[in-house]
Every structure is written in C-alpha cells, then in structure tokens.
Amino acid sequence: MAGKAKSKKSNAVSKDNTPSPFAPAQVKKFVEEVKVEFGKIVWPDKKMTLGLTGIVIVLTFVISAYLGSVDLLLGKLVASFLR
C-alpha cells in the first residue's frame, strides 16, 4: 500500500508556469488585443450597408414565400392522399 502512495506522487503531472487564461492580467491583455484588432476593421459605408440590408430583406421575403407555397402544396397533396 505504501508503494502505491509513492507512485501517485511520482506520476503527478508537473505544471509549467503559464498563467491562467482567466487571470486579470491575461483578461486585460486580451481586451487590449481586441481593441487593436477592432481598429484594423474597414467598416462599409452607409450606402453599402443599406444596399446589402435591402438584399437580405428581399431574399428573406422571396425564400419565405417559396417555402410557404411549397408547404401549402405539399399539405394539400398529403391531405388528398389521406382521403
């Protein structure tokens, strides 16, 4: 039994001295790096943003109309088979 206790101590994994990613210093470093990366972003202008938003809204309506019509058609088809 005493031999087992010694083997547990010798098999213990030695940790290197890296700080925890949740340490306050590490969190502060992360936030600073995020601020630097946000500064590198090239944001689109207002015209581009409005254009792309319009495309998304139109495509949403088109796809929802298509899916709604397919659902209605398949529902009627299944209902006719069940009669």
PDB file with SEQRES, HELIX, SHEET and CRYST1 records, atoms N, CA, C and O in Angstrom:
SEQRES   1 A   83  MET ALA GLY LYS ALA LYS SER LYS LYS SER ASN ALA VAL          
SEQRES   2 A   83  SER LYS ASP ASN THR PRO SER PRO PHE ALA PRO ALA GLN          
SEQRES   3 A   83  VAL LYS LYS PHE VAL GLU GLU VAL LYS VAL GLU PHE GLY          
SEQRES   4 A   83  LYS ILE VAL TRP PRO ASP LYS LYS MET THR LEU GLY LEU          
SEQRES   5 A   83  THR GLY ILE VAL ILE VAL LEU THR PHE VAL ILE SER ALA          
SEQRES   6 A   83  TYR LEU GLY SER VAL ASP LEU LEU LEU GLY LYS LEU VAL          
SEQRES   7 A   83  ALA SER PHE LEU ARG                                          
HELIX    1 AA1 ALA A    2  SER A   10  1                                   9    
HELIX    2 AA2 PRO A   24  GLY A   39  1                                  16    
HELIX    3 AA3 LYS A   46  LEU A   82  1                                  37    
CRYST1    1.000    1.000    1.000  90.00  90.00  90.00 P 1           1          
ATOM      1  N   MET A   1       0.810  -1.194   0.000  1.00  0.00           N  
ATOM      2  CA  MET A   1       0.000   0.000   0.000  1.00  0.00           C  
ATOM      3  C   MET A   1       0.853   1.258   0.000  1.00  0.00           C  
ATOM      4  O   MET A   1       0.534   2.232  -0.682  1.00  0.00           O  
ATOM      5  N   ALA A   2       1.922   1.237   0.754  1.00  0.00           N  
ATOM      6  CA  ALA A   2       2.763   2.425   0.829  1.00  0.00           C  
ATOM      7  C   ALA A   2       3.419   2.698  -0.520  1.00  0.00           C  
ATOM      8  O   ALA A   2       3.687   3.850  -0.861  1.00  0.00           O  
ATOM      9  N   GLY A   3       3.679   1.631  -1.293  1.00  0.00           N  
ATOM     10  CA  GLY A   3       4.292   1.804  -2.604  1.00  0.00           C  
ATOM     11  C   GLY A   3       3.366   2.527  -3.578  1.00  0.00           C  
ATOM     12  O   GLY A   3       3.817   3.277  -4.444  1.00  0.00           O  
ATOM     13  N   LYS A   4       2.068   2.290  -3.424  1.00  0.00           N  
ATOM     14  CA  LYS A   4       1.114   2.950  -4.310  1.00  0.00           C  
ATOM     15  C   LYS A   4       1.062   4.451  -4.049  1.00  0.00           C  
ATOM     16  O   LYS A   4       0.957   5.241  -4.987  1.00  0.00           O  
ATOM     17  N   ALA A   5       1.134   4.846  -2.787  1.00  0.00           N  
ATOM     18  CA  ALA A   5       1.092   6.263  -2.455  1.00  0.00           C  
ATOM     19  C   ALA A   5       2.293   6.986  -3.049  1.00  0.00           C  
ATOM     20  O   ALA A   5       2.166   8.107  -3.541  1.00  0.00           O  
ATOM     21  N   LYS A   6       3.448   6.352  -3.005  1.00  0.00           N  
ATOM     22  CA  LYS A   6       4.642   6.968  -3.574  1.00  0.00           C  
ATOM     23  C   LYS A   6       4.530   7.079  -5.088  1.00  0.00           C  
ATOM     24  O   LYS A   6       4.969   8.071  -5.670  1.00  0.00           O  
ATOM     25  N   SER A   7       3.937   6.058  -5.741  1.00  0.00           N  
ATOM     26  CA  SER A   7       3.843   6.101  -7.197  1.00  0.00           C  
ATOM     27  C   SER A   7       2.889   7.203  -7.662  1.00  0.00           C  
ATOM     28  O   SER A   7       3.078   7.760  -8.743  1.00  0.00           O  
ATOM     29  N   LYS A   8       1.867   7.524  -6.862  1.00  0.00           N  
ATOM     30  CA  LYS A   8       0.959   8.604  -7.223  1.00  0.00           C  
ATOM     31  C   LYS A   8       1.696   9.935  -7.221  1.00  0.00           C  
ATOM     32  O   LYS A   8       1.484  10.769  -8.101  1.00  0.00           O  
ATOM     33  N   LYS A   9       2.562  10.132  -6.232  1.00  0.00           N  
ATOM     34  CA  LYS A   9       3.312  11.378  -6.166  1.00  0.00           C  
ATOM     35  C   LYS A   9       4.298  11.478  -7.308  1.00  0.00           C  
ATOM     36  O   LYS A   9       4.489  12.563  -7.857  1.00  0.00           O  
ATOM     37  N   SER A  10       4.931  10.376  -7.682  1.00  0.00           N  
ATOM     38  CA  SER A  10       5.920  10.430  -8.741  1.00  0.00           C  
ATOM     39  C   SER A  10       5.255  10.576 -10.113  1.00  0.00           C  
ATOM     40  O   SER A  10       5.887  11.069 -11.047  1.00  0.00           O  
ATOM     41  N   ASN A  11       3.985  10.153 -10.254  1.00  0.00           N  
ATOM     42  CA  ASN A  11       3.282  10.256 -11.523  1.00  0.00           C  
ATOM     43  C   ASN A  11       2.555  11.588 -11.683  1.00  0.00           C  
ATOM     44  O   ASN A  11       1.922  11.829 -12.711  1.00  0.00           O  
ATOM     45  N   ALA A  12       2.642  12.443 -10.685  1.00  0.00           N  
ATOM     46  CA  ALA A  12       1.941  13.730 -10.763  1.00  0.00           C  
ATOM     47  C   ALA A  12       2.499  14.551 -11.919  1.00  0.00           C  
ATOM     48  O   ALA A  12       3.709  14.609 -12.134  1.00  0.00           O  
ATOM     49  N   VAL A  13       1.590  15.182 -12.659  1.00  0.00           N  
ATOM     50  CA  VAL A  13       1.994  15.984 -13.811  1.00  0.00           C  
ATOM     51  C   VAL A  13       2.514  17.322 -13.308  1.00  0.00           C  
ATOM     52  O   VAL A  13       1.841  18.017 -12.547  1.00  0.00           O  
ATOM     53  N   SER A  14       3.705  17.672 -13.737  1.00  0.00           N  
ATOM     54  CA  SER A  14       4.257  18.953 -13.318  1.00  0.00           C  
ATOM     55  C   SER A  14       3.715  20.038 -14.232  1.00  0.00           C  
ATOM     56  O   SER A  14       3.761  19.913 -15.456  1.00  0.00           O  
ATOM     57  N   LYS A  15       3.202  21.104 -13.631  1.00  0.00           N  
ATOM     58  CA  LYS A  15       2.646  22.217 -14.398  1.00  0.00           C  
ATOM     59  C   LYS A  15       3.769  23.192 -14.728  1.00  0.00           C  
ATOM     60  O   LYS A  15       4.640  23.473 -13.904  1.00  0.00           O  
ATOM     61  N   ASP A  16       3.722  23.706 -15.975  1.00  0.00           N  
ATOM     62  CA  ASP A  16       4.666  24.757 -16.294  1.00  0.00           C  
ATOM     63  C   ASP A  16       4.095  26.062 -15.743  1.00  0.00           C  
ATOM     64  O   ASP A  16       2.933  26.107 -15.341  1.00  0.00           O  
ATOM     65  N   ASN A  17       4.867  27.077 -15.722  1.00  0.00           N  
ATOM     66  CA  ASN A  17       4.482  28.319 -15.052  1.00  0.00           C  
ATOM     67  C   ASN A  17       3.686  29.261 -15.950  1.00  0.00           C  
ATOM     68  O   ASN A  17       3.912  30.470 -15.911  1.00  0.00           O  
ATOM     69  N   THR A  18       2.767  28.743 -16.754  1.00  0.00           N  
ATOM     70  CA  THR A  18       1.924  29.611 -17.576  1.00  0.00           C  
ATOM     71  C   THR A  18       0.744  30.087 -16.732  1.00  0.00           C  
ATOM     72  O   THR A  18       0.141  29.296 -16.006  1.00  0.00           O  
ATOM     73  N   PRO A  19       0.419  31.357 -16.824  1.00  0.00           N  
ATOM     74  CA  PRO A  19      -0.692  31.881 -16.025  1.00  0.00           C  
ATOM     75  C   PRO A  19      -2.026  31.397 -16.575  1.00  0.00           C  
ATOM     76  O   PRO A  19      -2.142  31.027 -17.744  1.00  0.00           O  
ATOM     77  N   SER A  20      -3.001  31.409 -15.725  1.00  0.00           N  
ATOM     78  CA  SER A  20      -4.350  31.015 -16.117  1.00  0.00           C  
ATOM     79  C   SER A  20      -4.903  32.014 -17.128  1.00  0.00           C  
ATOM     80  O   SER A  20      -4.646  33.211 -17.004  1.00  0.00           O  
ATOM     81  N   PRO A  21      -5.660  31.548 -18.132  1.00  0.00           N  
ATOM     82  CA  PRO A  21      -6.225  32.494 -19.096  1.00  0.00           C  
ATOM     83  C   PRO A  21      -7.281  33.399 -18.478  1.00  0.00           C  
ATOM     84  O   PRO A  21      -7.675  34.395 -19.086  1.00  0.00           O  
ATOM     85  N   PHE A  22      -7.741  33.067 -17.284  1.00  0.00           N  
ATOM     86  CA  PHE A  22      -8.752  33.871 -16.606  1.00  0.00           C  
ATOM     87  C   PHE A  22      -8.164  34.800 -15.552  1.00  0.00           C  
ATOM     88  O   PHE A  22      -8.899  35.435 -14.796  1.00  0.00           O  
ATOM     89  N   ALA A  23      -6.846  34.878 -15.504  1.00  0.00           N  
ATOM     90  CA  ALA A  23      -6.190  35.793 -14.578  1.00  0.00           C  
ATOM     91  C   ALA A  23      -6.456  37.226 -15.033  1.00  0.00           C  
ATOM     92  O   ALA A  23      -6.537  37.476 -16.235  1.00  0.00           O  
ATOM     93  N   PRO A  24      -6.593  38.163 -14.114  1.00  0.00           N  
ATOM     94  CA  PRO A  24      -6.891  39.546 -14.503  1.00  0.00           C  
ATOM     95  C   PRO A  24      -5.899  40.132 -15.508  1.00  0.00           C  
ATOM     96  O   PRO A  24      -6.297  40.884 -16.397  1.00  0.00           O  
ATOM     97  N   ALA A  25      -4.656  39.808 -15.382  1.00  0.00           N  
ATOM     98  CA  ALA A  25      -3.652  40.335 -16.317  1.00  0.00           C  
ATOM     99  C   ALA A  25      -3.876  39.773 -17.713  1.00  0.00           C  
ATOM    100  O   ALA A  25      -3.725  40.487 -18.704  1.00  0.00           O  
ATOM    101  N   GLN A  26      -4.236  38.500 -17.794  1.00  0.00           N  
ATOM    102  CA  GLN A  26      -4.498  37.881 -19.089  1.00  0.00           C  
ATOM    103  C   GLN A  26      -5.761  38.448 -19.725  1.00  0.00           C  
ATOM    104  O   GLN A  26      -5.806  38.647 -20.939  1.00  0.00           O  
ATOM    105  N   VAL A  27      -6.781  38.707 -18.923  1.00  0.00           N  
ATOM    106  CA  VAL A  27      -8.031  39.283 -19.438  1.00  0.00           C  
ATOM    107  C   VAL A  27      -7.764  40.683 -19.969  1.00  0.00           C  
ATOM    108  O   VAL A  27      -8.263  41.050 -21.033  1.00  0.00           O  
ATOM    109  N   LYS A  28      -6.978  41.468 -19.235  1.00  0.00           N  
ATOM    110  CA  LYS A  28      -6.642  42.822 -19.665  1.00  0.00           C  
ATOM    111  C   LYS A  28      -5.863  42.785 -20.984  1.00  0.00           C  
ATOM    112  O   LYS A  28      -6.112  43.595 -21.877  1.00  0.00           O  
ATOM    113  N   LYS A  29      -4.938  41.861 -21.101  1.00  0.00           N  
ATOM    114  CA  LYS A  29      -4.158  41.715 -22.326  1.00  0.00           C  
ATOM    115  C   LYS A  29      -5.071  41.350 -23.494  1.00  0.00           C  
ATOM    116  O   LYS A  29      -4.919  41.882 -24.593  1.00  0.00           O  
ATOM    117  N   PHE A  30      -6.011  40.447 -23.258  1.00  0.00           N  
ATOM    118  CA  PHE A  30      -6.948  40.040 -24.304  1.00  0.00           C  
ATOM    119  C   PHE A  30      -7.791  41.219 -24.782  1.00  0.00           C  
ATOM    120  O   PHE A  30      -7.965  41.410 -25.985  1.00  0.00           O  
ATOM    121  N   VAL A  31      -8.316  42.012 -23.842  1.00  0.00           N  
ATOM    122  CA  VAL A  31      -9.151  43.158 -24.191  1.00  0.00           C  
ATOM    123  C   VAL A  31      -8.346  44.173 -24.998  1.00  0.00           C  
ATOM    124  O   VAL A  31      -8.864  44.746 -25.956  1.00  0.00           O  
ATOM    125  N   GLU A  32      -7.106  44.401 -24.631  1.00  0.00           N  
ATOM    126  CA  GLU A  32      -6.250  45.325 -25.374  1.00  0.00           C  
ATOM    127  C   GLU A  32      -6.008  44.822 -26.793  1.00  0.00           C  
ATOM    128  O   GLU A  32      -6.003  45.612 -27.737  1.00  0.00           O  
ATOM    129  N   GLU A  33      -5.808  43.519 -26.951  1.00  0.00           N  
ATOM    130  CA  GLU A  33      -5.597  42.954 -28.275  1.00  0.00           C  
ATOM    131  C   GLU A  33      -6.859  43.065 -29.126  1.00  0.00           C  
ATOM    132  O   GLU A  33      -6.779  43.299 -30.332  1.00  0.00           O  
ATOM    133  N   VAL A  34      -8.012  42.898 -28.504  1.00  0.00           N  
ATOM    134  CA  VAL A  34      -9.281  43.034 -29.227  1.00  0.00           C  
ATOM    135  C   VAL A  34      -9.450  44.467 -29.717  1.00  0.00           C  
ATOM    136  O   VAL A  34      -9.885  44.689 -30.847  1.00  0.00           O  
ATOM    137  N   LYS A  35      -9.108  45.446 -28.869  1.00  0.00           N  
ATOM    138  CA  LYS A  35      -9.205  46.855 -29.274  1.00  0.00           C  
ATOM    139  C   LYS A  35      -8.308  47.132 -30.475  1.00  0.00           C  
ATOM    140  O   LYS A  35      -8.706  47.856 -31.388  1.00  0.00           O  
ATOM    141  N   VAL A  36      -7.110  46.569 -30.484  1.00  0.00           N  
ATOM    142  CA  VAL A  36      -6.193  46.765 -31.599  1.00  0.00           C  
ATOM    143  C   VAL A  36      -6.773  46.159 -32.872  1.00  0.00           C  
ATOM    144  O   VAL A  36      -6.706  46.776 -33.935  1.00  0.00           O  
ATOM    145  N   GLU A  37      -7.337  44.967 -32.778  1.00  0.00           N  
ATOM    146  CA  GLU A  37      -7.908  44.314 -33.951  1.00  0.00           C  
ATOM    147  C   GLU A  37      -9.134  45.063 -34.463  1.00  0.00           C  
ATOM    148  O   GLU A  37      -9.336  45.144 -35.675  1.00  0.00           O  
ATOM    149  N   PHE A  38      -9.958  45.612 -33.568  1.00  0.00           N  
ATOM    150  CA  PHE A  38     -11.114  46.391 -34.000  1.00  0.00           C  
ATOM    151  C   PHE A  38     -10.670  47.640 -34.754  1.00  0.00           C  
ATOM    152  O   PHE A  38     -11.377  48.106 -35.648  1.00  0.00           O  
ATOM    153  N   GLY A  39      -9.530  48.174 -34.409  1.00  0.00           N  
ATOM    154  CA  GLY A  39      -9.014  49.334 -35.122  1.00  0.00           C  
ATOM    155  C   GLY A  39      -8.611  49.009 -36.555  1.00  0.00           C  
ATOM    156  O   GLY A  39      -8.553  49.909 -37.394  1.00  0.00           O  
ATOM    157  N   LYS A  40      -8.332  47.751 -36.852  1.00  0.00           N  
ATOM    158  CA  LYS A  40      -7.923  47.329 -38.190  1.00  0.00           C  
ATOM    159  C   LYS A  40      -9.112  47.066 -39.113  1.00  0.00           C  
ATOM    160  O   LYS A  40      -8.923  46.906 -40.319  1.00  0.00           O  
ATOM    161  N   ILE A  41     -10.322  47.016 -38.577  1.00  0.00           N  
ATOM    162  CA  ILE A  41     -11.503  46.691 -39.376  1.00  0.00           C  
ATOM    163  C   ILE A  41     -11.829  47.848 -40.313  1.00  0.00           C  
ATOM    164  O   ILE A  41     -11.818  49.012 -39.912  1.00  0.00           O  
ATOM    165  N   VAL A  42     -12.117  47.510 -41.556  1.00  0.00           N  
ATOM    166  CA  VAL A  42     -12.566  48.502 -42.529  1.00  0.00           C  
ATOM    167  C   VAL A  42     -14.080  48.352 -42.635  1.00  0.00           C  
ATOM    168  O   VAL A  42     -14.573  47.417 -43.265  1.00  0.00           O  
ATOM    169  N   TRP A  43     -14.813  49.273 -42.018  1.00  0.00           N  
ATOM    170  CA  TRP A  43     -16.270  49.193 -41.992  1.00  0.00           C  
ATOM    171  C   TRP A  43     -16.834  49.708 -43.309  1.00  0.00           C  
ATOM    172  O   TRP A  43     -16.302  50.664 -43.875  1.00  0.00           O  
ATOM    173  N   PRO A  44     -17.925  49.078 -43.816  1.00  0.00           N  
ATOM    174  CA  PRO A  44     -18.526  49.568 -45.060  1.00  0.00           C  
ATOM    175  C   PRO A  44     -19.219  50.909 -44.840  1.00  0.00           C  
ATOM    176  O   PRO A  44     -19.614  51.245 -43.723  1.00  0.00           O  
ATOM    177  N   ASP A  45     -19.359  51.674 -45.935  1.00  0.00           N  
ATOM    178  CA  ASP A  45     -20.026  52.963 -45.812  1.00  0.00           C  
ATOM    179  C   ASP A  45     -21.548  52.758 -45.746  1.00  0.00           C  
ATOM    180  O   ASP A  45     -22.044  51.642 -45.898  1.00  0.00           O  
ATOM    181  N   LYS A  46     -22.266  53.846 -45.520  1.00  0.00           N  
ATOM    182  CA  LYS A  46     -23.708  53.767 -45.306  1.00  0.00           C  
ATOM    183  C   LYS A  46     -24.433  53.224 -46.531  1.00  0.00           C  
ATOM    184  O   LYS A  46     -25.372  52.440 -46.395  1.00  0.00           O  
ATOM    185  N   LYS A  47     -24.006  53.632 -47.732  1.00  0.00           N  
ATOM    186  CA  LYS A  47     -24.668  53.189 -48.955  1.00  0.00           C  
ATOM    187  C   LYS A  47     -24.549  51.672 -49.124  1.00  0.00           C  
ATOM    188  O   LYS A  47     -25.522  51.007 -49.478  1.00  0.00           O  
ATOM    189  N   MET A  48     -23.378  51.136 -48.875  1.00  0.00           N  
ATOM    190  CA  MET A  48     -23.156  49.695 -48.999  1.00  0.00           C  
ATOM    191  C   MET A  48     -23.977  48.937 -47.958  1.00  0.00           C  
ATOM    192  O   MET A  48     -24.571  47.904 -48.267  1.00  0.00           O  
ATOM    193  N   THR A  49     -24.010  49.440 -46.745  1.00  0.00           N  
ATOM    194  CA  THR A  49     -24.763  48.789 -45.677  1.00  0.00           C  
ATOM    195  C   THR A  49     -26.252  48.752 -46.000  1.00  0.00           C  
ATOM    196  O   THR A  49     -26.900  47.722 -45.818  1.00  0.00           O  
ATOM    197  N   LEU A  50     -26.798  49.868 -46.479  1.00  0.00           N  
ATOM    198  CA  LEU A  50     -28.224  49.902 -46.824  1.00  0.00           C  
ATOM    199  C   LEU A  50     -28.523  48.984 -48.008  1.00  0.00           C  
ATOM    200  O   LEU A  50     -29.563  48.326 -48.029  1.00  0.00           O  
ATOM    201  N   GLY A  51     -27.642  48.933 -48.976  1.00  0.00           N  
ATOM    202  CA  GLY A  51     -27.839  48.057 -50.125  1.00  0.00           C  
ATOM    203  C   GLY A  51     -27.856  46.590 -49.737  1.00  0.00           C  
ATOM    204  O   GLY A  51     -28.732  45.836 -50.159  1.00  0.00           O  
ATOM    205  N   LEU A  52     -26.889  46.193 -48.936  1.00  0.00           N  
ATOM    206  CA  LEU A  52     -26.826  44.801 -48.504  1.00  0.00           C  
ATOM    207  C   LEU A  52     -27.996  44.434 -47.592  1.00  0.00           C  
ATOM    208  O   LEU A  52     -28.494  43.309 -47.641  1.00  0.00           O  
ATOM    209  N   THR A  53     -28.437  45.382 -46.758  1.00  0.00           N  
ATOM    210  CA  THR A  53     -29.592  45.142 -45.905  1.00  0.00           C  
ATOM    211  C   THR A  53     -30.842  44.942 -46.756  1.00  0.00           C  
ATOM    212  O   THR A  53     -31.659  44.069 -46.463  1.00  0.00           O  
ATOM    213  N   GLY A  54     -30.995  45.742 -47.804  1.00  0.00           N  
ATOM    214  CA  GLY A  54     -32.129  45.590 -48.712  1.00  0.00           C  
ATOM    215  C   GLY A  54     -32.133  44.233 -49.387  1.00  0.00           C  
ATOM    216  O   GLY A  54     -33.181  43.600 -49.514  1.00  0.00           O  
ATOM    217  N   ILE A  55     -30.953  43.780 -49.824  1.00  0.00           N  
ATOM    218  CA  ILE A  55     -30.852  42.464 -50.452  1.00  0.00           C  
ATOM    219  C   ILE A  55     -31.273  41.367 -49.486  1.00  0.00           C  
ATOM    220  O   ILE A  55     -31.990  40.442 -49.867  1.00  0.00           O  
ATOM    221  N   VAL A  56     -30.836  41.463 -48.253  1.00  0.00           N  
ATOM    222  CA  VAL A  56     -31.189  40.452 -47.248  1.00  0.00           C  
ATOM    223  C   VAL A  56     -32.697  40.439 -47.012  1.00  0.00           C  
ATOM    224  O   VAL A  56     -33.296  39.368 -46.913  1.00  0.00           O  
ATOM    225  N   ILE A  57     -33.317  41.616 -46.920  1.00  0.00           N  
ATOM    226  CA  ILE A  57     -34.761  41.681 -46.667  1.00  0.00           C  
ATOM    227  C   ILE A  57     -35.535  41.108 -47.857  1.00  0.00           C  
ATOM    228  O   ILE A  57     -36.478  40.341 -47.664  1.00  0.00           O  
ATOM    229  N   VAL A  58     -35.150  41.471 -49.079  1.00  0.00           N  
ATOM    230  CA  VAL A  58     -35.845  40.952 -50.271  1.00  0.00           C  
ATOM    231  C   VAL A  58     -35.690  39.435 -50.364  1.00  0.00           C  
ATOM    232  O   VAL A  58     -36.667  38.728 -50.610  1.00  0.00           O  
ATOM    233  N   LEU A  59     -34.482  38.935 -50.170  1.00  0.00           N  
ATOM    234  CA  LEU A  59     -34.268  37.489 -50.226  1.00  0.00           C  
ATOM    235  C   LEU A  59     -35.044  36.759 -49.137  1.00  0.00           C  
ATOM    236  O   LEU A  59     -35.521  35.646 -49.360  1.00  0.00           O  
ATOM    237  N   THR A  60     -35.175  37.363 -47.974  1.00  0.00           N  
ATOM    238  CA  THR A  60     -35.950  36.749 -46.901  1.00  0.00           C  
ATOM    239  C   THR A  60     -37.405  36.597 -47.307  1.00  0.00           C  
ATOM    240  O   THR A  60     -38.005  35.546 -47.079  1.00  0.00           O  
ATOM    241  N   PHE A  61     -37.985  37.637 -47.909  1.00  0.00           N  
ATOM    242  CA  PHE A  61     -39.376  37.550 -48.360  1.00  0.00           C  
ATOM    243  C   PHE A  61     -39.536  36.537 -49.491  1.00  0.00           C  
ATOM    244  O   PHE A  61     -40.505  35.777 -49.499  1.00  0.00           O  
ATOM    245  N   VAL A  62     -38.614  36.512 -50.436  1.00  0.00           N  
ATOM    246  CA  VAL A  62     -38.710  35.579 -51.559  1.00  0.00           C  
ATOM    247  C   VAL A  62     -38.623  34.137 -51.070  1.00  0.00           C  
ATOM    248  O   VAL A  62     -39.428  33.293 -51.463  1.00  0.00           O  
ATOM    249  N   ILE A  63     -37.658  33.862 -50.223  1.00  0.00           N  
ATOM    250  CA  ILE A  63     -37.481  32.490 -49.727  1.00  0.00           C  
ATOM    251  C   ILE A  63     -38.655  32.079 -48.842  1.00  0.00           C  
ATOM    252  O   ILE A  63     -39.098  30.933 -48.909  1.00  0.00           O  
ATOM    253  N   SER A  64     -39.167  32.991 -48.015  1.00  0.00           N  
ATOM    254  CA  SER A  64     -40.311  32.632 -47.169  1.00  0.00           C  
ATOM    255  C   SER A  64     -41.554  32.392 -48.017  1.00  0.00           C  
ATOM    256  O   SER A  64     -42.344  31.504 -47.694  1.00  0.00           O  
ATOM    257  N   ALA A  65     -41.755  33.158 -49.097  1.00  0.00           N  
ATOM    258  CA  ALA A  65     -42.896  32.924 -49.986  1.00  0.00           C  
ATOM    259  C   ALA A  65     -42.749  31.569 -50.679  1.00  0.00           C  
ATOM    260  O   ALA A  65     -43.722  30.823 -50.799  1.00  0.00           O  
ATOM    261  N   TYR A  66     -41.548  31.254 -51.131  1.00  0.00           N  
ATOM    262  CA  TYR A  66     -41.316  29.961 -51.772  1.00  0.00           C  
ATOM    263  C   TYR A  66     -41.580  28.809 -50.802  1.00  0.00           C  
ATOM    264  O   TYR A  66     -42.298  27.867 -51.137  1.00  0.00           O  
ATOM    265  N   LEU A  67     -41.008  28.884 -49.613  1.00  0.00           N  
ATOM    266  CA  LEU A  67     -41.195  27.803 -48.645  1.00  0.00           C  
ATOM    267  C   LEU A  67     -42.653  27.693 -48.206  1.00  0.00           C  
ATOM    268  O   LEU A  67     -43.157  26.590 -47.996  1.00  0.00           O  
ATOM    269  N   GLY A  68     -43.327  28.831 -48.068  1.00  0.00           N  
ATOM    270  CA  GLY A  68     -44.745  28.800 -47.711  1.00  0.00           C  
ATOM    271  C   GLY A  68     -45.581  28.146 -48.785  1.00  0.00           C  
ATOM    272  O   GLY A  68     -46.480  27.365 -48.473  1.00  0.00           O  
ATOM    273  N   SER A  69     -45.306  28.445 -50.055  1.00  0.00           N  
ATOM    274  CA  SER A  69     -46.072  27.836 -51.147  1.00  0.00           C  
ATOM    275  C   SER A  69     -45.783  26.343 -51.256  1.00  0.00           C  
ATOM    276  O   SER A  69     -46.700  25.560 -51.504  1.00  0.00           O  
ATOM    277  N   VAL A  70     -44.534  25.933 -51.076  1.00  0.00           N  
ATOM    278  CA  VAL A  70     -44.199  24.504 -51.096  1.00  0.00           C  
ATOM    279  C   VAL A  70     -44.893  23.788 -49.949  1.00  0.00           C  
ATOM    280  O   VAL A  70     -45.404  22.682 -50.131  1.00  0.00           O  
ATOM    281  N   ASP A  71     -44.920  24.396 -48.775  1.00  0.00           N  
ATOM    282  CA  ASP A  71     -45.588  23.796 -47.630  1.00  0.00           C  
ATOM    283  C   ASP A  71     -47.087  23.655 -47.895  1.00  0.00           C  
ATOM    284  O   ASP A  71     -47.673  22.616 -47.590  1.00  0.00           O  
ATOM    285  N   LEU A  72     -47.707  24.688 -48.457  1.00  0.00           N  
ATOM    286  CA  LEU A  72     -49.131  24.638 -48.762  1.00  0.00           C  
ATOM    287  C   LEU A  72     -49.422  23.557 -49.804  1.00  0.00           C  
ATOM    288  O   LEU A  72     -50.377  22.794 -49.655  1.00  0.00           O  
ATOM    289  N   LEU A  73     -48.611  23.488 -50.847  1.00  0.00           N  
ATOM    290  CA  LEU A  73     -48.793  22.499 -51.903  1.00  0.00           C  
ATOM    291  C   LEU A  73     -48.637  21.079 -51.360  1.00  0.00           C  
ATOM    292  O   LEU A  73     -49.468  20.213 -51.631  1.00  0.00           O  
ATOM    293  N   LEU A  74     -47.588  20.847 -50.605  1.00  0.00           N  
ATOM    294  CA  LEU A  74     -47.368  19.509 -50.051  1.00  0.00           C  
ATOM    295  C   LEU A  74     -48.445  19.143 -49.037  1.00  0.00           C  
ATOM    296  O   LEU A  74     -48.843  17.981 -48.954  1.00  0.00           O  
ATOM    297  N   GLY A  75     -48.922  20.114 -48.266  1.00  0.00           N  
ATOM    298  CA  GLY A  75     -50.004  19.851 -47.320  1.00  0.00           C  
ATOM    299  C   GLY A  75     -51.271  19.428 -48.024  1.00  0.00           C  
ATOM    300  O   GLY A  75     -51.937  18.492 -47.582  1.00  0.00           O  
ATOM    301  N   LYS A  76     -51.622  20.099 -49.118  1.00  0.00           N  
ATOM    302  CA  LYS A  76     -52.814  19.726 -49.891  1.00  0.00           C  
ATOM    303  C   LYS A  76     -52.616  18.372 -50.560  1.00  0.00           C  
ATOM    304  O   LYS A  76     -53.553  17.577 -50.632  1.00  0.00           O  
ATOM    305  N   LEU A  77     -51.416  18.101 -51.047  1.00  0.00           N  
ATOM    306  CA  LEU A  77     -51.123  16.822 -51.683  1.00  0.00           C  
ATOM    307  C   LEU A  77     -51.258  15.673 -50.688  1.00  0.00           C  
ATOM    308  O   LEU A  77     -51.866  14.653 -51.012  1.00  0.00           O  
ATOM    309  N   VAL A  78     -50.719  15.813 -49.517  1.00  0.00           N  
ATOM    310  CA  VAL A  78     -50.821  14.789 -48.484  1.00  0.00           C  
ATOM    311  C   VAL A  78     -52.271  14.625 -48.042  1.00  0.00           C  
ATOM    312  O   VAL A  78     -52.729  13.501 -47.837  1.00  0.00           O  
ATOM    313  N   ALA A  79     -52.993  15.725 -47.894  1.00  0.00           N  
ATOM    314  CA  ALA A  79     -54.408  15.659 -47.496  1.00  0.00           C  
ATOM    315  C   ALA A  79     -55.237  14.923 -48.551  1.00  0.00           C  
ATOM    316  O   ALA A  79     -56.163  14.190 -48.204  1.00  0.00           O  
ATOM    317  N   SER A  80     -54.919  15.108 -49.820  1.00  0.00           N  
ATOM    318  CA  SER A  80     -55.683  14.419 -50.856  1.00  0.00           C  
ATOM    319  C   SER A  80     -55.395  12.919 -50.854  1.00  0.00           C  
ATOM    320  O   SER A  80     -56.276  12.118 -51.163  1.00  0.00           O  
ATOM    321  N   PHE A  81     -54.153  12.533 -50.504  1.00  0.00           N  
ATOM    322  CA  PHE A  81     -53.832  11.096 -50.421  1.00  0.00           C  
ATOM    323  C   PHE A  81     -54.509  10.449 -49.215  1.00  0.00           C  
ATOM    324  O   PHE A  81     -54.867   9.272 -49.270  1.00  0.00           O  
ATOM    325  N   LEU A  82     -54.687  11.183 -48.149  1.00  0.00           N  
ATOM    326  CA  LEU A  82     -55.257  10.617 -46.928  1.00  0.00           C  
ATOM    327  C   LEU A  82     -56.775  10.477 -47.011  1.00  0.00           C  
ATOM    328  O   LEU A  82     -57.353   9.791 -46.168  1.00  0.00           O  
ATOM    329  N   ARG A  83     -57.447  11.089 -47.979  1.00  0.00           N  
ATOM    330  CA  ARG A  83     -58.901  10.970 -48.111  1.00  0.00           C  
ATOM    331  C   ARG A  83     -59.306   9.724 -48.750  1.00  0.00           C  
ATOM    332  O   ARG A  83     -60.499   9.481 -48.930  1.00  0.00           O  
TER     333      ARG A  83                                                      
END                                                                             
